[in-house]
C-alpha cells in the first residue's frame, strides 16, 4: 500500500509506561494493563519501544508476526491486544548496537508502518532511563501522557524522579505513579516490606502527581510473564492481578480525561511526521 495517508493509524489515547531504572517491572505493568483494558472491549495496541532489550512479546506469548502486507507490518494479535516488538523482527539472541538515529527510525517505523488500524489505546512500553527512545517517542507521537513505575526503595525513586522530570521537560503530562513490588505477603499473613515502604506515594506527593496504586510482590507474576500467560489472565483473583486491574482502570480513566482535555484544546493525538 503506497498511500501513506490511507493507512495512517489513529490513536485515541497514547499512553507511555516508563521508569527511571530497569528491573522495576515496567514491562510487566504495561503488558497486564494492555490486556486488562482490552478486556473491557477496547481496541488496544502494545508497542514495545525497548528496542535494545525487547521482552513484551515473550510476556505476551508471541513467537512470530503474521506475514507482512506489502511493505506494511502486521502486528501479532494475542489476548485481545495488537503487539509489535523488535524481538519479533530480529534473531532471539541478536544484539542491536544502534546509535540514536537508527533507533529513532525503528520506532518511527513501528508507529507508521504497522497496520494498527484505529485504536482506543496505544500502550507504549518505554525502556528504562532518559535516553533516545523517550525523546523519539515524544517527537513521533503526540502522547496523551505517561505513567511512571517505581519500587518503593530510595535508589529506584531517585531514578523515577529523573524520568518524571524528563517528561515534564518534553511537555508530556505525567498522569500517575505506580509502585510495584510494594510488599510480600508471608505464609503467616504478615506483610514484609522487601524494598521499603511508601516511596511511590511520597514521590507522588512531592511532585504533585497522582498515585494510582501499588502492586504486591508475587512469584506468580514472574511465572505469568515467563510463560506468556500474564497474571490478569492466569490468576485474575490474586491480589497482584486485582491491583493491576485496578491500576488499568485508573490508567484508562485518567488518560481518557486527559485526551478529552487535549482535544478541547485543539491538541491532536496523531503521528508527527
C-alpha positions as CSV (number, residue, x, y, z in Angstrom):
1,X,0.0,0.0,0.0
2,X,1.7,3.2,-1.2
3,X,-0.9,5.7,0.0
4,X,0.6,6.7,3.4
5,X,-2.5,8.7,4.3
6,X,-4.9,5.8,3.8
7,X,-3.1,3.7,6.3
8,X,-2.1,6.2,8.9
9,X,-3.4,4.8,12.2
10,X,-5.5,6.8,14.5
11,X,-4.9,6.5,18.3
12,X,-7.5,8.0,20.6
13,X,-5.2,7.7,23.6
14,X,-1.4,7.1,23.5
15,X,-0.1,6.1,26.9
16,X,3.6,5.7,27.8
17,X,4.6,3.3,30.6
18,X,8.0,4.4,31.8
19,X,10.5,4.1,34.6
20,X,13.8,5.6,35.7
21,X,15.7,2.4,36.1
22,X,15.4,-1.2,34.9
23,X,14.2,-4.1,37.0
24,X,11.1,-2.4,38.4
25,X,8.6,-4.4,36.5
26,X,7.6,-1.7,34.0
27,X,7.1,-4.1,31.1
28,X,5.0,-6.4,33.4
29,X,2.8,-3.5,34.2
30,X,2.5,-2.5,30.5
31,X,1.6,-6.0,29.4
32,X,-1.0,-6.6,32.1
33,X,-2.5,-3.1,31.7
34,X,-2.9,-3.5,27.9
35,X,-4.7,-6.8,28.4
36,X,-6.9,-5.5,31.2
37,X,-8.0,-2.5,29.1
38,X,-8.7,-4.8,26.1
39,X,-10.9,-7.0,28.3
40,X,-13.4,-4.1,28.5
41,X,-13.9,-4.2,24.7
42,X,-11.4,-1.6,23.8
43,X,-9.1,-1.8,20.7
44,X,-5.7,-1.8,22.2
45,X,-2.1,-1.9,20.8
46,X,1.1,-2.6,22.7
47,X,4.2,-1.1,21.2
48,X,7.5,-2.4,22.8
49,X,9.8,0.6,22.4
50,X,12.6,-1.0,24.3
51,X,14.5,-1.8,21.1
52,X,17.7,-2.8,22.8
53,X,16.0,-5.2,25.3
54,X,12.6,-6.2,24.0
55,X,10.6,-8.7,26.0
56,X,6.9,-7.7,25.8
57,X,6.4,-10.3,23.1
58,X,7.8,-13.0,25.4
59,X,5.5,-11.9,28.2
60,X,2.5,-12.0,25.8
61,X,3.5,-15.4,24.5
62,X,4.1,-14.2,20.9
63,X,6.8,-16.0,18.9
64,X,6.3,-14.6,15.4
65,X,4.4,-12.0,13.4
66,X,1.9,-12.6,10.7
67,X,3.1,-12.2,7.1
68,X,3.5,-8.6,6.0
69,X,1.1,-7.0,3.7
70,X,3.4,-5.5,1.1
71,X,5.5,-3.0,3.0
72,X,3.1,-2.9,5.9
73,X,4.0,-4.8,9.1
74,X,1.1,-6.8,10.5
75,X,1.2,-6.9,14.4
76,X,0.5,-10.1,16.3
77,X,-2.9,-10.3,18.0
78,X,-2.9,-12.1,21.4
79,X,-5.0,-11.8,24.5
80,X,-7.1,-9.2,22.6
81,X,-4.1,-6.9,22.1
82,X,-2.1,-6.0,18.9
83,X,1.6,-6.4,19.6
84,X,4.8,-5.2,17.9
85,X,8.3,-5.7,19.3
86,X,11.8,-5.7,17.9
87,X,12.2,-9.1,19.4
88,X,9.8,-10.4,16.7
89,X,11.9,-8.9,13.9
90,X,15.5,-10.0,14.8
91,X,17.1,-13.2,16.0
92,X,16.4,-14.4,19.5
93,X,20.0,-13.6,20.8
94,X,20.9,-10.8,18.3
95,X,22.1,-7.6,20.0
96,X,21.3,-4.3,18.4
97,X,24.3,-1.9,18.6
98,X,22.5,1.0,17.1
99,X,23.1,4.7,17.5
100,X,20.3,7.2,18.2
101,X,19.2,7.9,14.5
102,X,18.7,4.2,13.8
103,X,16.7,3.7,17.0
104,X,14.6,6.7,16.0
105,X,14.0,5.3,12.6
106,X,12.9,1.9,14.0
107,X,10.4,3.5,16.4
108,X,9.0,5.7,13.6
109,X,8.5,2.5,11.6
110,X,6.8,0.8,14.5
111,X,4.3,3.6,14.6
112,X,3.8,4.5,10.9
113,X,4.5,1.2,9.1
114,X,2.5,-1.1,11.3
115,X,-1.1,-1.9,10.5
116,X,-2.5,-0.8,13.8
117,X,-5.9,0.2,12.5
118,X,-7.8,2.6,14.7
119,X,-7.1,2.1,18.4
120,X,-8.8,3.3,21.5
121,X,-5.4,2.9,23.4
122,X,-1.8,2.5,22.2
123,X,0.2,1.4,25.2
124,X,3.9,2.2,24.7
125,X,6.4,0.3,26.9
126,X,9.5,2.5,27.0
127,X,13.0,1.4,28.0
128,X,14.3,2.5,31.4
129,X,16.2,5.7,31.7
130,X,16.1,9.1,30.0
131,X,17.6,8.4,26.6
132,X,17.0,8.4,22.8
133,X,13.8,6.2,22.9
134,X,12.0,8.7,25.2
135,X,13.0,11.6,23.0
136,X,11.9,9.7,19.8
137,X,8.5,8.6,21.1
138,X,7.8,12.2,22.3
139,X,8.7,13.5,18.8
140,X,7.0,10.8,16.8
141,X,3.7,10.6,18.8
142,X,1.6,13.2,20.4
143,X,1.4,11.4,23.8
144,X,-1.7,11.7,25.9
145,X,0.5,11.2,28.9
146,X,2.9,8.9,30.8
147,X,2.8,6.8,33.9
148,X,5.9,6.1,36.0
149,X,6.6,2.7,37.5
150,X,8.9,2.6,40.5
151,X,9.8,0.4,43.5
152,X,9.5,1.9,47.0
153,X,13.3,1.9,47.5
154,X,15.3,5.1,47.5
155,X,17.5,4.2,44.5
156,X,14.5,3.4,42.3
157,X,12.7,6.6,43.4
158,X,15.7,8.8,42.6
159,X,15.8,7.4,39.0
160,X,12.0,7.6,38.7
161,X,12.2,11.3,39.6
162,X,14.6,11.9,36.8
163,X,12.4,10.1,34.4
164,X,9.4,12.1,35.6
165,X,11.3,15.4,35.2
166,X,12.3,14.4,31.6
167,X,8.7,14.1,30.6
168,X,8.0,17.5,32.1
169,X,10.8,19.0,30.0
170,X,9.3,17.3,26.9
171,X,5.9,18.8,27.8
172,X,4.4,15.3,28.2
173,X,1.9,15.1,31.0
174,X,2.8,12.7,33.8
175,X,-0.5,11.3,34.7
176,X,0.3,8.9,37.6
177,X,2.8,6.9,39.6
178,X,2.6,3.1,40.1
179,X,4.5,1.4,42.9
180,X,5.5,-2.2,42.0
181,X,6.7,-4.9,44.4
182,X,5.4,-2.9,47.3
183,X,5.3,-5.8,49.8
184,X,5.4,-9.5,50.1
185,X,2.7,-11.4,51.9
186,X,4.3,-14.1,54.1
187,X,2.8,-17.6,54.7
188,X,1.7,-16.4,58.1
189,X,-0.2,-13.5,56.6
190,X,2.3,-10.8,57.6
191,X,3.5,-8.2,55.1
192,X,7.2,-7.9,54.5
193,X,8.4,-4.6,53.0
194,X,11.2,-6.0,50.9
195,X,12.1,-2.8,49.2
196,X,10.9,-0.3,51.7
197,X,7.6,1.3,52.3
198,X,5.6,4.2,50.9
199,X,8.2,5.6,48.5
200,X,5.8,5.8,45.5
201,X,3.2,7.7,47.4
202,X,5.8,10.1,48.7
203,X,7.2,10.7,45.2
204,X,3.7,11.4,44.0
205,X,3.1,13.8,46.9
206,X,6.5,15.6,46.3
207,X,5.9,16.0,42.5
208,X,2.1,16.8,42.6
209,X,1.3,13.6,40.5
210,X,-1.5,11.2,41.3
211,X,-0.6,8.0,43.0
212,X,-2.7,5.3,41.3
213,X,-1.8,2.1,43.1
214,X,0.7,-0.4,44.4
215,X,1.3,-4.0,43.4
216,X,2.4,-6.7,45.8
217,X,5.4,-8.9,45.1
218,X,4.1,-12.2,43.9
219,X,6.1,-15.0,42.3
220,X,3.2,-15.8,40.1
221,X,3.6,-12.5,38.3
222,X,7.0,-13.7,37.2
223,X,5.6,-17.1,36.2
224,X,2.9,-15.4,34.1
225,X,5.5,-13.3,32.3
226,X,7.8,-16.2,31.7
227,X,5.1,-18.4,30.2
228,X,3.3,-15.8,28.1
229,X,0.2,-16.0,30.3
230,X,0.1,-12.8,32.3
231,X,-1.3,-12.9,35.8
232,X,-4.5,-10.9,34.9
233,X,-5.4,-13.9,32.8
234,X,-3.8,-16.8,34.6
235,X,-4.8,-15.8,38.2
236,X,-7.3,-12.9,38.0
237,X,-8.4,-13.4,41.6
238,X,-4.9,-13.0,43.0
239,X,-4.1,-9.8,44.9
240,X,-1.5,-8.8,42.4
241,X,-3.9,-9.3,39.5
242,X,-6.6,-7.3,41.3
243,X,-4.1,-4.5,41.9
244,X,-3.1,-4.5,38.2
245,X,-6.8,-4.5,37.1
246,X,-7.5,-1.5,39.4
247,X,-4.4,0.3,38.0
248,X,-5.5,-0.4,34.4
249,X,-8.9,1.0,35.2
250,X,-7.3,4.1,36.6
251,X,-4.9,4.5,33.6
252,X,-7.9,4.1,31.2
253,X,-10.0,6.7,33.1
254,X,-7.2,9.2,33.6
255,X,-5.9,9.0,30.0
256,X,-9.4,9.4,28.7
257,X,-9.9,12.5,30.7
258,X,-6.6,13.9,29.5
259,X,-7.3,13.1,25.9
260,X,-10.6,14.9,26.1
261,X,-8.9,17.9,27.6
262,X,-6.3,17.9,24.8
263,X,-9.0,17.6,22.1
264,X,-10.8,20.6,23.6
265,X,-7.6,22.5,23.5
266,X,-7.1,21.5,19.8
267,X,-4.1,19.3,20.5
268,X,-4.3,16.4,18.1
269,X,-3.3,12.9,19.0
270,X,-1.6,11.7,15.9
271,X,1.6,10.6,14.3
272,X,4.0,13.5,14.0
273,X,5.8,13.3,10.6
